[in-house]
Amino acid sequence: MLIMDIEAHRVLVDGDEVDLSLKEFRVLKIFIERPGKLVSRRDIAVRVWDREDGGKTLDVHMSTLRRKLGDRVAIRTIRRVGYRLDTPAAFARSDGSEVA
């Protein structure tokens, strides 16, 4: 399970903490807000970099994010459109309680 604690800026994958940069954290937050739903490249670029096209910057961040999260987290590429998080995920508070 993928858990994100926004207040503590922490991400856990199956209980193991994963160290993410600020931009990687922001990209992952977008996916957790929309689990199982398509997120367009444009939407990510606008929300994370405040521009219409993420280009190679987005590609590099997605590659690094996938490497850091490992095989336990599935972020699928929807060719020429965007990405979709296919792993159960939740937001949590610093005390460990899940956010609804």
C-alpha positions in Angstrom: 0.0 0.0 0.0 1.1 3.5 -0.8 0.6 6.1 2.0 1.3 9.8 1.8 1.5 12.1 4.8 1.3 15.6 3.5 1.9 17.4 6.8 5.1 15.4 7.5 6.2 15.2 3.8 6.5 11.5 4.0 5.7 8.6 1.7 5.5 5.0 2.7 5.4 2.0 0.4 4.4 -1.2 2.3 5.7 0.5 5.5 9.1 1.5 4.0 9.8 5.2 3.8 10.7 6.6 0.4 12.7 9.8 0.1 11.2 12.1 -2.6 12.1 15.5 -3.9 9.5 18.3 -3.6 8.5 18.0 -7.3 8.3 14.2 -7.1 6.1 14.5 -4.0 3.8 17.0 -5.8 3.5 14.7 -8.8 2.7 11.7 -6.6 0.1 13.7 -4.7 -1.8 14.3 -7.9 -2.0 10.6 -8.5 -3.1 9.8 -5.0 -5.9 12.4 -5.3 -7.2 10.5 -8.4 -6.4 6.8 -7.8 -7.2 4.7 -10.9 -8.0 7.7 -13.0 -6.1 9.1 -16.0 -4.0 12.2 -15.2 -3.0 14.1 -18.3 0.6 15.2 -18.9 -0.7 18.7 -19.2 -2.5 18.6 -15.9 0.7 17.5 -14.1 2.8 20.1 -15.9 0.4 22.9 -15.0 0.0 21.8 -11.3 3.7 21.1 -10.7 5.7 23.4 -13.0 3.0 26.0 -13.7 3.3 25.6 -17.5 1.4 23.8 -20.3 4.0 21.3 -21.3 6.2 19.3 -19.0 8.3 17.9 -21.9 11.5 16.0 -20.9 11.3 17.4 -17.4 8.2 15.5 -16.7 9.6 12.4 -18.4 12.7 12.5 -16.1 10.6 13.1 -13.0 8.3 10.2 -13.8 11.3 7.9 -14.4 12.9 8.9 -11.2 9.6 8.6 -9.2 9.0 5.1 -10.6 12.6 4.0 -9.7 12.3 5.3 -6.2 8.8 3.7 -5.6 9.9 0.4 -7.1 7.8 -2.4 -8.4 5.3 -2.2 -5.5 3.7 0.9 -7.0 2.3 0.8 -10.5 2.1 4.1 -12.4 0.9 3.2 -15.9 1.7 5.2 -19.0 -1.3 5.9 -21.2 0.6 6.6 -24.4 0.5 10.3 -25.6 -2.1 11.1 -23.0 -0.8 10.8 -19.4 -0.5 8.4 -16.5 -2.7 6.4 -14.1 -1.9 5.1 -10.6 -2.9 1.4 -10.4 -1.9 0.8 -6.8 -4.0 1.2 -3.7 -3.1 4.5 -2.0 -4.3 6.8 0.8 -3.5 10.0 2.6 -2.5 9.8 6.3 -1.9 12.1 9.1 1.4 12.2 11.0 -0.1 10.2 13.8 -0.8 7.3 11.3 -4.5 7.8 11.1 -6.0 7.7 7.6 -7.5 10.8 6.1 -10.9 10.3 4.5 
